[in-house]
Amino acid sequence: MPLLKDLRHDQCRYPLTQEAPYVFCGRQKAGGSSYCPRHHALCITKRVRPIEFLAEWINQTDPMSKPARPPAEERVRPLDEVLT
């Protein structure tokens, strides 16, 4: 387990200790992150409202279900089409 000064640019920067000497993970970093895939998943979470989570879960588990919301291009129609 390396110290910060011993880390290479491609190693995980997740701290494993909370007191000096600070020790870091040192595994291979995930692309676009300062952390390995495991620590990236622990630190970076997608914030979703509960109703959106439920709708997403239903759509994934039920192959016959439609998306919770139609795509924007289907929801918005030109006024000419609505009036005719």
Backbone as ProteinMPNN parsed JSONL, in Angstrom:
{"seq_chain_A": "MPLLKDLRHDQCRYPLTQEAPYVFCGRQKAGGSSYCPRHHALCITKRVRPIEFLAEWINQTDPMSKPARPPAEERVRPLDEVLT", "coords_chain_A": {"N_chain_A": [[0.841, -1.176, 0.0], [0.825, 1.996, -1.08], [2.236, 5.247, -0.263], [1.153, 8.659, -0.811], [3.182, 10.087, -2.161], [4.461, 8.036, -3.433], [2.798, 7.094, -5.397], [2.029, 6.366, -8.816], [0.97, 8.053, -11.838], [-1.136, 6.554, -12.854], [-2.365, 5.185, -10.811], [-4.742, 4.29, -8.239], [-6.168, 6.773, -6.156], [-7.523, 6.535, -3.768], [-7.925, 7.022, -0.34], [-6.842, 4.871, 2.233], [-6.409, 5.062, 4.906], [-7.176, 7.141, 7.755], [-5.574, 8.708, 9.206], [-2.265, 10.107, 9.596], [0.531, 8.056, 8.851], [-0.745, 8.655, 5.626], [-2.214, 6.226, 3.657], [-2.704, 4.874, 0.438], [-4.861, 3.316, -2.023], [-3.781, 2.364, -4.637], [-4.254, 0.604, -6.768], [-4.88, -0.092, -10.308], [-6.125, 2.725, -12.036], [-9.504, 3.573, -12.995], [-10.755, 4.47, -16.23], [-10.903, 7.952, -16.771], [-11.182, 8.614, -14.107], [-10.03, 9.201, -10.719], [-9.811, 7.037, -9.226], [-9.746, 3.429, -8.672], [-11.896, 0.964, -10.285], [-13.545, -0.171, -8.218], [-13.393, 1.639, -5.988], [-14.2, 3.94, -7.28], [-16.888, 3.342, -7.777], [-17.795, 3.334, -5.153], [-17.551, 6.013, -4.438], [-18.675, 7.688, -6.409], [-21.886, 8.317, -7.118], [-25.014, 7.929, -8.738], [-27.485, 10.248, -8.532], [-30.824, 9.806, -8.103], [-34.277, 10.415, -8.242], [-36.704, 8.733, -6.197], [-39.084, 7.91, -7.623], [-38.243, 7.983, -10.271], [-36.27, 6.037, -10.197], [-37.839, 3.772, -9.645], [-39.457, 3.659, -11.963], [-37.488, 3.231, -13.906], [-36.519, 0.743, -13.055], [-38.799, -0.883, -13.376], [-39.121, -0.733, -16.159], [-36.809, -2.055, -16.958], [-37.146, -4.625, -15.961], [-39.528, -5.601, -17.002], [-40.156, -6.695, -20.064], [-42.237, -6.022, -21.763], [-43.129, -3.56, -21.084], [-43.579, -0.044, -21.62], [-41.427, 2.863, -22.027], [-41.25, 5.113, -19.211], [-41.689, 7.766, -19.862], [-42.461, 9.104, -23.021], [-40.115, 9.712, -25.718], [-38.853, 13.066, -26.164], [-39.37, 14.119, -28.729], [-41.696, 12.804, -29.417], [-43.515, 13.694, -27.554], [-43.825, 16.434, -27.968], [-45.578, 18.136, -30.293], [-46.035, 19.819, -33.418], [-48.109, 22.753, -33.568], [-49.8, 22.907, -35.766], [-50.32, 20.223, -36.394], [-51.72, 19.4, -34.145], [-54.074, 20.904, -34.252], [-55.322, 19.994, -36.562]], "CA_chain_A": [[0.0, 0.0, 0.0], [1.735, 3.134, -1.235], [1.959, 6.599, 0.217], [0.829, 9.543, -1.927], [4.392, 10.423, -2.92], [4.898, 6.852, -4.166], [1.822, 6.726, -6.432], [2.229, 6.771, -10.204], [-0.205, 8.769, -12.355], [-2.209, 5.628, -13.22], [-2.769, 4.409, -9.637], [-5.902, 4.761, -7.483], [-5.853, 7.752, -5.108], [-8.464, 6.376, -2.658], [-7.196, 6.866, 0.929], [-7.239, 3.718, 3.043], [-6.263, 5.431, 6.318], [-7.683, 8.477, 8.065], [-4.54, 9.401, 9.984], [-0.919, 9.993, 9.047], [0.835, 8.278, 7.448], [-1.873, 8.324, 4.771], [-1.933, 5.136, 2.731], [-3.67, 4.895, -0.639], [-5.157, 2.023, -2.651], [-2.679, 2.057, -5.548], [-4.624, -0.256, -7.896], [-5.003, 0.577, -11.608], [-7.262, 3.643, -12.093], [-10.511, 3.431, -14.047], [-10.665, 5.559, -17.194], [-11.613, 9.16, -16.427], [-11.383, 8.717, -12.663], [-8.819, 9.142, -9.9], [-9.94, 5.825, -8.407], [-9.947, 2.142, -9.334], [-13.337, 0.764, -10.471], [-14.249, -0.427, -6.948], [-13.49, 2.866, -5.2], [-15.009, 4.878, -8.063], [-18.285, 2.987, -7.52], [-18.119, 3.737, -3.784], [-17.548, 7.474, -4.289], [-19.464, 8.377, -7.411], [-23.21, 7.713, -7.202], [-25.991, 8.633, -9.55], [-28.615, 10.662, -7.703], [-32.071, 9.625, -8.82], [-35.445, 10.478, -7.379], [-37.273, 7.381, -6.05], [-40.05, 7.562, -8.667], [-37.483, 7.711, -11.489], [-35.627, 4.745, -9.983], [-38.867, 2.75, -9.779], [-39.829, 3.569, -13.379], [-36.366, 2.61, -14.609], [-36.475, -0.661, -12.656], [-39.927, -1.562, -14.025], [-38.824, -0.841, -17.587], [-35.743, -3.034, -17.158], [-37.566, -5.974, -15.584], [-40.694, -6.001, -17.775], [-39.835, -6.418, -21.459], [-43.407, -5.536, -22.482], [-43.504, -2.219, -20.642], [-43.097, 1.096, -22.396], [-40.707, 3.803, -21.176], [-42.092, 5.935, -18.348], [-42.016, 8.952, -20.647], [-42.033, 8.977, -24.42], [-39.055, 10.666, -26.069], [-39.314, 14.45, -26.308], [-39.904, 14.366, -30.06], [-43.046, 12.258, -29.476], [-44.379, 14.47, -26.663], [-44.031, 17.795, -28.487], [-46.018, 18.111, -31.688], [-46.316, 21.164, -33.921], [-49.466, 23.2, -33.37], [-50.581, 22.573, -36.971], [-50.757, 18.831, -36.297], [-52.678, 19.282, -33.058], [-55.33, 21.525, -34.648], [-55.939, 19.34, -37.719]], "C_chain_A": [[0.89, 1.245, 0.0], [1.27, 4.412, -0.526], [1.705, 7.477, -1.007], [2.05, 9.848, -2.788], [4.898, 9.248, -3.765], [3.968, 6.462, -5.312], [2.265, 7.212, -7.803], [0.934, 7.415, -10.69], [-1.383, 7.844, -12.655], [-2.712, 4.786, -12.041], [-3.897, 5.108, -8.868], [-5.479, 5.636, -6.309], [-6.789, 7.634, -3.897], [-7.686, 6.166, -1.351], [-7.744, 5.693, 1.747], [-7.12, 4.001, 4.537], [-6.769, 6.85, 6.517], [-6.689, 9.3, 8.875], [-3.193, 9.198, 9.317], [-0.246, 8.747, 9.612], [-0.334, 7.805, 6.575], [-1.452, 7.29, 3.728], [-3.068, 5.104, 1.701], [-3.779, 3.531, -1.305], [-4.037, 1.586, -3.603], [-3.016, 1.107, -6.681], [-4.708, 0.581, -9.175], [-6.259, 1.437, -11.633], [-8.213, 3.263, -13.209], [-10.368, 4.621, -14.988], [-11.49, 6.762, -16.759], [-11.85, 9.36, -14.947], [-10.03, 8.735, -11.959], [-8.767, 7.858, -9.089], [-10.026, 4.575, -9.277], [-11.463, 1.923, -9.476], [-14.106, 0.559, -9.16], [-14.446, 0.861, -6.151], [-14.267, 3.952, -5.952], [-16.495, 4.622, -7.793], [-18.709, 3.402, -6.111], [-18.312, 5.249, -3.664], [-18.505, 8.195, -5.218], [-20.806, 7.656, -7.535], [-24.115, 8.571, -8.063], [-27.172, 8.969, -8.658], [-29.89, 10.625, -8.55], [-33.216, 9.739, -7.827], [-36.076, 9.083, -7.318], [-38.24, 6.995, -7.168], [-39.339, 7.264, -9.981], [-36.779, 6.361, -11.387], [-36.629, 3.616, -10.206], [-39.259, 2.567, -11.245], [-38.719, 2.888, -14.184], [-36.305, 1.123, -14.307], [-37.586, -1.444, -13.338], [-39.643, -1.764, -15.504], [-37.743, -1.874, -17.87], [-36.227, -4.449, -16.898], [-38.747, -6.482, -16.394], [-40.452, -5.676, -19.244], [-41.016, -5.85, -22.254], [-43.769, -4.096, -22.106], [-42.908, -1.16, -21.556], [-42.289, 1.99, -21.475], [-41.68, 4.665, -20.365], [-42.538, 7.197, -19.064], [-41.62, 8.71, -22.085], [-40.901, 9.962, -24.699], [-39.641, 12.043, -26.347], [-39.936, 14.699, -27.679], [-41.318, 13.797, -30.229], [-44.012, 13.065, -28.597], [-44.739, 15.822, -27.255], [-44.383, 17.683, -29.97], [-46.268, 19.535, -32.143], [-47.801, 21.49, -33.769], [-50.36, 22.865, -34.557], [-51.126, 21.151, -36.896], [-51.845, 18.678, -35.224], [-54.038, 19.814, -33.478], [-56.019, 20.847, -35.819], [-56.467, 17.985, -37.381]], "O_chain_A": [[1.613, 1.506, 0.961], [0.088, 4.609, -0.242], [2.014, 7.072, -2.127], [1.955, 9.863, -4.015], [5.672, 9.443, -4.702], [4.309, 5.593, -6.114], [2.802, 8.31, -7.948], [-0.091, 7.325, -10.015], [-2.523, 8.307, -12.704], [-3.404, 3.788, -12.243], [-3.993, 6.335, -8.848], [-4.56, 5.296, -5.563], [-6.841, 8.552, -3.078], [-6.878, 5.242, -1.257], [-8.954, 5.552, 1.924], [-7.672, 3.26, 5.35], [-6.791, 7.656, 5.587], [-6.949, 10.462, 9.19], [-2.996, 8.242, 8.567], [-0.458, 8.426, 10.781], [-0.849, 6.702, 6.756], [-0.462, 7.466, 3.017], [-4.237, 5.283, 2.043], [-2.89, 2.691, -1.165], [-3.415, 0.546, -3.388], [-2.143, 0.818, -7.5], [-4.618, 1.808, -9.131], [-7.342, 0.959, -11.296], [-7.808, 2.71, -14.231], [-9.901, 5.681, -14.57], [-12.661, 6.609, -16.412], [-12.656, 10.21, -14.568], [-9.014, 8.336, -12.529], [-7.808, 7.612, -8.356], [-10.338, 4.652, -10.465], [-12.239, 2.636, -8.84], [-15.216, 1.072, -9.017], [-15.553, 1.14, -5.69], [-14.92, 4.79, -5.33], [-17.268, 5.561, -7.603], [-19.861, 3.78, -5.899], [-19.141, 5.712, -2.881], [-19.085, 9.214, -4.842], [-20.86, 6.518, -8.001], [-23.985, 9.795, -8.102], [-27.795, 8.073, -8.089], [-30.01, 11.314, -9.564], [-33.138, 9.226, -6.711], [-35.991, 8.329, -8.287], [-38.217, 5.851, -7.62], [-39.774, 6.391, -10.732], [-36.699, 5.625, -12.37], [-36.321, 2.625, -10.869], [-39.379, 1.436, -11.716], [-38.999, 2.058, -15.049], [-36.064, 0.32, -15.209], [-37.353, -2.549, -13.827], [-39.895, -2.84, -16.046], [-37.763, -2.508, -18.925], [-35.765, -5.386, -17.55], [-38.953, -7.693, -16.468], [-40.531, -4.513, -19.639], [-40.812, -5.257, -23.313], [-44.625, -3.486, -22.746], [-41.867, -1.365, -22.18], [-42.436, 1.9, -20.256], [-42.805, 4.91, -20.799], [-43.669, 7.643, -18.876], [-40.548, 8.165, -22.347], [-40.753, 10.949, -23.979], [-40.806, 12.16, -26.726], [-40.93, 15.418, -27.781], [-42.064, 14.258, -31.093], [-45.209, 13.108, -28.881], [-45.856, 16.302, -27.06], [-43.593, 17.201, -30.782], [-46.671, 20.377, -31.341], [-48.647, 20.599, -33.836], [-51.543, 22.572, -34.382], [-52.265, 20.901, -37.29], [-52.785, 17.902, -35.399], [-55.061, 19.241, -33.104], [-57.201, 21.099, -36.054], [-57.017, 17.303, -38.246]]}, "name": "protein", "num_of_chains": 1, "seq": "MPLLKDLRHDQCRYPLTQEAPYVFCGRQKAGGSSYCPRHHALCITKRVRPIEFLAEWINQTDPMSKPARPPAEERVRPLDEVLT"}
